[in-house]
Amino acid sequence: MPPLGRDYKKRSYSYAPSAIWWGTVLFLSFVVIMPSLVLITNSFRSLEIIGGQRHFSFTLGNYLAVFQNRAIVQSILNSIRVVVPTTILGTILGVSLAWVVVRTDIPGKRAWQLLLLVPYVIPPFIGAIAWTFLLGPVGHLNRFFMFLFSLDQAPVNIYTIPGMVFVLTIYRYAVPFIVVLPTMRRIPAAMEEAARISGAGPFRTFRDITLPLLAPSIIGGMLLLFMYVLADFGVAAALGAPNRIRLMTTQIYFLVRRPDMPNSMQIAAAYSIFLSLFGLVGLWLYNRVLQTNKFAVISGKSAPAEPLKLGPAKILIMGGLILFFLISACAPVIATLVTALTRVYGLPFGMENITLRNIIGLGAIPNITRAFRNSLFLSTLSALVITFVTLVVAYIAIRRGVRGVRGIGFMQTMVTLPYALPGTIIAIAMILTFARPLPVLGWRLYGTIWILLIAYMARFMNLGYNNISGAISQIDPSLQEAARISGAAHLRAFGDITLPLLGGSLASSFFLVAAPTISEVTLSTLLWSLGSETIGTVVFNAQEEGRILRTASLAIILIFLVILIYLCIQSLGRNKENNPLWGN
């Protein structure tokens, strides 16, 4: 028998990439494909109890029930009334702010580009709660207006559809802002200068030259914003519950919580499929916009366009930016902090009504300390797994050339697809898939912390994929090819050459996944159980129970925790243009 030496190691290295790939395929099949198939199947099933036994039959009745149920139809109309104006207003606001910080001579451009992203860092659900401390019935601003104008009741009601539009616009305008920013930086000066020489004024130049060049980015940002707002659950739950205003996402949550309603889960599945069509169409259109070459911005080397000199208007615009930042970012955070430090909510804030008891006392509440441990565990583990899985998929998809690999395009779709769907749809798919014990293994994941982990991994995989794939694309393939020519196996070349170059991107991908998972609320509110509480669920439950001081204390801790994570991302020096959160 020949000795096992260098040849054996080479064979093992050559088989390893294929084994890793098929292991990744198996993982994605379990986390994404199987729940998707179960959701689709259940949308066509009808449950009947006959003689104490559960019997399922094929039916289209669930889809008919969606359009026959008055509450469901009303939730669709409410969603349209929220999504459409938010998309329009958010796009206008985001593009306008991008133009100000890129195309004008406003001072402190780099600082403004970071400051205007602060509202995007704060989870919208927490942001909505923060605004209730300002514009709720006894909110700080409403009390001030009532005192100032001698009013008997609060002049502003945040618990309305316009209130939802306002809050969602504040916390989502950064999506088109991020998308348009890189394109606006790259517009060459020659085109605009030619228009100016021809006699066109600034407005005519913007309308005829700049705007058409920006059109694909603006449309892409608008589509992303549309999908974000359509998928929102937290703002709709926080601001819609008091007046029973339900959007499509909160209506699905209500259906899941209706065990007395026949076929409630199956109807919820059918409604989820209907809702997912909007997200899938939006994702398809967004990808089409990315692939178009109709509006090429860069052609050869060209100097960037000269910034517009604002002249006397500079002071006015600078003041407007400062005021906008104070209102959108500082005011709700300060209101949350003031509320968390208040001894008795509703009384004037002062030395006699200030305390740290609300924040310090959280450590003595068992379910809250358990929730923080669970969230840290889930965010850390999901971020590690997602970073590894997306590294495998992104590397093989971009570099190709790995033997025994099949279905690369399909796996890319499986990684990116869940992020285009509302979290409520992912949660329902998980409930329907894992409510019963797994075949062969007999494990029941529903009611445990593991179903949350699976849902988090499915939902946020796209964040890691976009960041890592962008980093891999920037590494010259010739570096690894040189190692292969020198005799290194594929896996050895990857480990010695590519992996060290990806270190910063892998770290930033970890934090990019950890940030939204630690504050996640949509999946958690449907999947948590006793013992598997998360930070998001304890905040959600405290808000629903009317525990204002506890809600504010939890919210302010979560705000600072998320901001700290994003500061870690910033310190890693990530590439903002390729980052899924900062440069989509």
Secondary structure, DSSP 8 states (H G I E B T S, - for coil): -----HHHHHHHHHHHHHHHHHHHHHHHIIIIIHHHHHHHHHTTEEEEEETTEEEEEE-SHHHHHHHH-HHHHHHHHHHHHHHHHHHHHHHHHHHHHHHHHHHB--S-HHHHHHHTTHHHHS-HHHHHHHHHHHHSTT-HHHHHHHHHHT-SS-S---SSHHHHHHHHHHHHTHHHHHHHHHHHHH-BHHHHHHHHHTT--HHHHIIIIIHHHHHHHHHHHHHHHHHHHHT--HHHHHHHTTTT---HHHHHHHHHT-TTSTTHHHHHHHHHHHHHHHHHHHHHHHHHHHH--SS----SS--B---B--TTHHHHHHHHHHHHHIIIIIHHHHHHHHHHTBSSTTS--SGGGB-SHHHHGGGG-HHHHHHHHHHHHHHHHHHHHHHHHHHHHHHHHHH---TT---HHHHHHHHHGGGGS-HHHHHHHHHHHHSS--TTT----TTSHHHHHHHHHHHHHHHHHHHHHHHHHTS-HHHHHHHHHTT--HHHHIIIIIHHHTHHHHHHHHHHHHHHHHT--HHHHHH--TT---HHHHHHHHHHTT-HHHHHHHHHHHHHHHHHHHHHHHHTT--TTT-TTT--
